Every structure is written in structure tokens, then in C-alpha cells.
Amino acid sequence: MKIAFVLFDGLTFLDFAGFYDVINRLNYFEQTKGTTWETCAMTGQVTDESGLTLKVDRVKPNLAEYDLVFVPGGMGTRKLRFDEAFIGWLRQAENVSLKVSVCTGSLLMGAAGFLTGKKATTHPNVYNLLEPYVAEVIQTRIVKDGNVITAGGVATSIDLGVYVVGLLAGEEAAANVKLQIDYPYEMQGVVENE
């Protein structure tokens, strides 16, 4: 499996780091060994909404090359959803097996057309901004609708990572990851719509 972390200026670092720290543990398990990942952006580096600068692995790769594309949120999403160059690049992921977002990353997935006719969620403060892109906004923490998974606010990124590990490597692997990261919480608010 090959994962693309789609980064951009104005992202919320924890949106990315919470999911990344959990999902990179897929290599610990036999069924997902060999998983690779790359940070991808429109430029060689991005700056999060607090001023932290991150160097990315690849500039504008073809996102169709990946098996899973992850889009974090952040204040930068408000404008970026109207950026034709960025959204055009993100649309390359249309046929990717699994498209995943946390927080307002769902606004970008919506702008790219990935949420049309689907149920989805986002940060609770911006449910109204998600409404034009979806069939229904579900006010919960994680929504899986077919091959698209959206998650709520910032801290949900860790739950989302555990959930996706469970999908890809099994529930025992997910439980193992929770022990590794000393994560004592039970996942709640998961809605699945096949």
C-alpha cells in the first residue's frame, strides 16, 4: 500500500501528525507490511497555521499513483477549496481506493467532488460549510461512506488513524497500536454507510 499525505499552507499540524503517527505503524503487521508513504504538496515546503514549516517529499505527484490519500484540515482550507490549481491536483485521486480526511480536510475533498451524494463529517464548527458538498452532514466523529472516510475535529485524527489501521490490518492490530501509543480511550461516534 502506498499512502499520500496531502499537505498545504495553513494546515493544522495535529490533524496531520495524529493520523501519521498512528498509520505509519501499519508496517508492524504482517498483513500491511511494506506500506510506504510520502508527504505531498504543491510546493517543496508548507507552513502550518502556527508557523511550523515542513519539508515535503514530493511536489505535485500524480495522486492516482497512491492507494490511500489523506487530507488534513486547518484554516488554510477555507480559501484553498476555491483554488482551481490545488483542487485540480487533488482530483487526480478520484479513483484512489481509499480517500481519508480529518477536520476541514473534508471541505477540500468536497470541493474536489469526492463527497457528492455521500454522508460525511468535519469539525463541528463548520458543518454548515460542508453541507453544499454532501448528501448529508453527520454530526459525529468518524463517517465511512463507501471508500471515503471523513473525521471530525483535530483530536479525532488519532481515532481516525486507529480506525483505519483496524480496517486495513484488523482489530487486533488496532488494539496493539492503542497499547503502543498509550491510548486508553474507546472509539465512539463511528458511522458506516456502505
N, C-alpha and C positions, 0 to 999 in steps of 0.2 A: 504494500500500500504506500502511496505517495501523497503527502499532505502539503497543501499550500496555506500558509498563514498570510492573509492579505492585510497589509498594514498601510497606514496613511497618516498624514499630519493631523493632529488633533484627536488621535485615538486615546482611549483610557487604557493606561498600561496594564492595570489589573485584569481588564477584560481579556487581553492577550495572554498575560503571564499566568493567570489562574488556569486557563484551559491548556496552555502549552505545557506547564509543569506536570499536569496530570496525563495528558495524551502522549507525551514522549515516552511514557513508561510502557507503551504497547510493546516495545522491543523486549520486555522482560518475559513475555508469554509466548509459548510455542506457536499458538495459532496466529499471532500477529508479529512474529519475529521478522526482521527485515524491513519494517516500516521506516520510511525516510520522510523528511520534512524540509521545507525551505520557507524562509520569510521572503515575501514578495511585495513590491510596491511599484509605483510609477516613477520613483526616484531612488537613488542609491542610499538615501537615509531618510528617516522620518523623525518627527519630534512629537511626543505625546502632548496632551493638553496641559501638563505641568512643566514642560520644558525639557524632559528627558529625551536625549537623541539616541536613536537606534540605527545601526547599520544593517541593511537588508542583504540577503543572499543573492536575490535575482531582481533585476529591473524589468518589469513588463513581460514576464514569461507568458507563454500561451497557457492559460489556466485550464484548457481542455486536457492538458497532459497529466492532470492530477486525479486522484481517486476521491479525495476529500478536500473541500475548500472551506476555510474558516474565516469569518469576517467579524472582528470585534466592533465595539461601539465607541462612542466618545462624542464630544461636542463637534468635532470635525464632520460628523455625518450629516449634520443639518444642511450645510452648503453642498457637501460632496454628492449628495443624492441628485443634484441638478447639474453635476459636472459631466458633460457628454463624453469626454475622453475617458474618465475613470469608469463610468458606468458601462461604456462600450467595451472596455477591457474586462470588467467583471463579467459581462455577458458571455465571454468565452467559456465560462464554467457551466453553461446551460445544461450540458449532457453529463456533467460530473456525477458520479454515483451518489455522493453524499455532500450536501451543502448545509453548513452549520453557521449560526451566528449567535452572538450574545449581545444583550443590551440593544443599543440603537444600531448595531450592525444589521438588524432586520430591515431598517429603513433603506439601506443600500441594496440588500437582497430584493426588497420590494421594488425599488427603482429599476433594478435590472430585469424585473419581470418574473423572478423565481417564486413569488408568493401569490401570483394570480390564481384565484379560485381556491386558495389554501387557508387553513387556520394557522395563526401564528401569534407570537407574543413578543414583548420588548420591555424596556424599562417602564415601570408603572407611571412615570410622569409624562410619557409620550405615547400612550395608547392612541390618542387622537391623531397623531402624525402617521401612525401605522395604518389606520383604517382605510385610506384610499387604495392601498396596495393589496389588500387581502379580502377573502370571503368573510372572515370573522376574526376579530381580535379576541384571544382567550386570555383572561386576566389571571395568569398563573406563572409558574417559574420555568417550565420546560414544555414545549409543544413539538411533537413529531408528527408531521403530515407527509406521508409517503417518504421521499428521500430528502426532505428538508426538515431541519431541526432548528428551532429558534428558542432563545432563552431570555429570561428577564434581566433585572439589573445586575450591576457589576459583580457582586459576590457570587452570583449564580454561575459564573464561569467555572468555578471549581466543581459544583454539582454537575454541570454540563459535561465536563471532562470525564468525571466518574461514570456518568450515564453512557457516554459514547464508548468508553472502554468496555462497559458491560455489553453494549450492542455488538462490538467487534470481537472481543476476546472472551466474553462470558461473565456471568455474575460472580463467579469465584475470583476472576481476575480483578473485577471492580472492587470486591471486598478486600483483596490483597492490597490494592492501591490505597484504599482508605486507611489501612493499617500503616502503610509506608509513610503517608503524609500526616499521620496522627489526626485523622478527620473523623470525629466521633458522631457526626450528625447523620440523621436518616433523611434520605431524599424525600421531598414532598412536592406536590403540585406538578406531577408529570401527566400530560395528556397526550395520548397516542391516537392518531387518526390515520388508518391505513387507506 
